[in-house]
Each structure stands twice: as C-alpha cells, then as structure tokens.
Amino acid sequence: MTTELDPQLSHVREEFASASERAAVLFEQHPGGRLMTKPRNGGWSAVECVSHLNLTAKLYIPTLNSNITRARRDNLTGGGPYGMDLRGRLLAWFLEPPYRLRGRTIPETMPGQPRSPKIVLEEFKALNSQLSSLVEEASGLDLDRVRLASPFKASLTYNLYSAFRVLTAHERRHLWQAERAIAGVVG
C-alpha cells in the first residue's frame, strides 16, 4: 500500500526534480566549452556552480539521513502542515536569487578542477534523486521537531523541513548563477 505524500513534501520533491530539469536544459543548450567558461569579470563557470551543488548535497545527504533515522528511532512522528523556523526562513531568504548578499562557502564545497559537464550533470541528477528519496523517507515525521545542525556551520541549527527548503533555495541560487555565467555575467 502506497501512501500519498504530504502536499508540502510533494512540492519539495518537485523542486528537486525541477532543478534537475533546469540543469539538464542548461547543459543541453550550450556546448561544453561554454559551460566551463568563467564570466569575464570573475566568478564560477556553470559547471563549477553545479559542482558546488553536488558537493553541498554530498555534505547534506548523510546529515539528513542520520536525522531521519534518529527521528524514526525516537518516534518523532507527525504530519503537516510544516513550518520553517526563523533560522531556516532567514537562510532560505538569503539564498534565493537574485542575491541580496554574496556569501563565502566552506572549502569542502569549493569546486575543484573542472570535470566533464556530462559527469557533473549526471551526478547532480543522481544526488537530487537521493534528496527526493530522503524527502519521501521523512514523510510521517514531525519535521518541525526534528532539528539538525547545518553541515556548513554546526552552530547553525534548524528543523528538517527548513533544511529541505534551504537546499532547494540553494539550488535555485546556483542554477541562476550558472545561467548568468553562460551569459557572461558575474553573479
């Protein structure tokens, strides 16, 4: 028997799917060299933007997985409607494009030597599929009560629903940045 996903979680899952589609269209519409070219005035190339998203997802996936497992073990069950806590709302607002402020990332998520656009895109789609699966696994939990520490800064905590929304906002930010890099615009 399959249970229907809560509308809010279904929306988050659709945002991950939409980001994968947006990246696929961007990569299909532009030749590899263009994807790897940095904007004239600096900044990351489109491939570097998506590589950064891949590295970020690789940090978040174990954190999300362990917190979902812990919540199940501790029987933190519940349902929506879910709410983002204050820290989550502020972080998601900060991340939404267009930028309000530029931020620095941690070394673990800095894109290294550029890899093949095809490999970077396939990895992005696979990681988003894993994130979507985690959204489904979180169904039935009280996402407002499940708290986790950001993999970027341990002192920054927010609820599990906020974590999903922060990740989708982060993807929109860097896909927007990738599109601007293709156009030769910094940002």
N, C-alpha and C positions, 0 to 999 in steps of 0.2 A: 504494500500500500504506500503510495507516494503522497506526502502532504504538500499542500501548496505553500510556497514561500511567502512570508510576510511582504506586503507591498513595498515597505521601505527597504527591505533587504533585496527584493527583486530589482528595485531601482539601482541600488549599489552594484549589483551583479551586471545590470545593463550598462552602467557607466564603465565598468572594466571592459566589457565587450565593445562598447563604442570607442574606447581609447585604442583597443587593438585594431579596430577597423580604420580609425583615423590614421594611425601609424602606417598601416598597410597601404592605404591610398596614397599617403605622402611618399612612401618609399617606391611605390609602383610608378608614380607620375614623374619621378626625377631620376636621372642617371646616377650611378654610384658615386662618381666624382663630385657631383653637385652636393650629394648628401654628406660628403666628407669634408666639404669646404667650409672653413670658418668665415663668419661675417667679416667684412673689410676692417671694421673698427674693433675687432676682438670678439670674444665670446666663444661658446661651444658651437661646433657643427651640429647638424641634425642628428648624425649618428652618435655623437657624443651625448646629446640630450637624451636620446633613448637608452644609451648605455648607462647613463646615470640613473634612469628609471629602473633598469634591470638590477643594478647594484643595490638600489634602495629596496626593491622588492625582496631581494635575497636577504637583506637585513630584517625586514619586517615579517616574512613568512614564518621563520622559527618562533618569533615572539608571539605572533598571532596564534600559531598552532599550540604553543605551550599554554597560553592563557585560555584558549577554548577548552583544552584538555583539563586544565585545573578547574575551570568553571563547571564542567560536566562532573568531575570528581566531587566537587563541593556542592553539587546540586543547586547551582545558581540559575534556576530555570525561570522563565517568564516569557513575555511577548511584548509586542509593540503596543502603542506607539513608542518609539525610541526617541531620545533626545541627545543632542550633542551637549557636552558640558562646556563650561566657559572657555577652558584652555583649548579644547578641540575646535570650538567655533572660531576663536581668535586665530588659531593656526591655519585652519581651512580658509578663512577670510584673507589672511596674509598670502596664502599660496595661490589663490585664484588669479588667473590672468584677467586683464593685464596687471602687471606687477604694481604694487603700491610702493614696495621697497625691495631692494635686492638683498639677498642673504648669502651667507657663505655656507658651504656644505662641509661635511667631515671628510677626512682623507679616504675613508673606506668607500665613499660613493663618488669619488673623483674619477671621471672616465680616463682610462689609461691610453695605451697605444690603440688607435682606431682599428676596429675589426671590420670584417666584411659586413656591409649593410644587410645582406640576406641573413647572416648568422644573428646579428643584433636584433633584427625584426622577429625572427623565429623564436628567439629567446624571450623577447618581450611578450609575444602572444602566449607562449607556454607559461610564463610567470603569471600573466593575467588570468590564465585558466586556473592556475593554482590558487590565486587570490579569490577568484569566483567560487571555487570549491570550499574555501575557508568561510566565505560568506554563508554558503549553504550549511556548512557544519555548525555555524554559530546560531542557526535557526533554533528557536526554542529556549535560548538562553536569555537571561535578563541582561542585555547588552549595556544597560545604563549602570549596572552594579559591577560588571567585570572591568577592573581597572588594569591598565598596563603602563609600563614605562616606555617612552619613546626610545627606539634604538639609536637615535641621534643624540639624545641627552637624557640620561637616566633620571634626572631630577624633574623632567617634564612628564607628567602622567595625565592620562585622560581615559575616558571609558572606551570600550571596544567599538561601539557604534561610531564614536568620534574618530577612532583610528581608521576605520574603513573610509569615512568621508574625507579625512585628511589625505589618505592615499589617492583617492580619485581626484581631489583638487590638485595634488602634486602632479599627477599625470597630465591633467589639463594644462597646468602651468608650463611644463617642459615640452609638451607637444606644440603648444603655442610658440614657445621659444624655438623649437625645431623648424616650424613653418616660417618664422621670421629669419632664421639662419639661411634657409633656402632662398629667401627673398633678398638676402644680403644685409639685413637689418640687425643691428645689435639688440640684444634683449631677449 
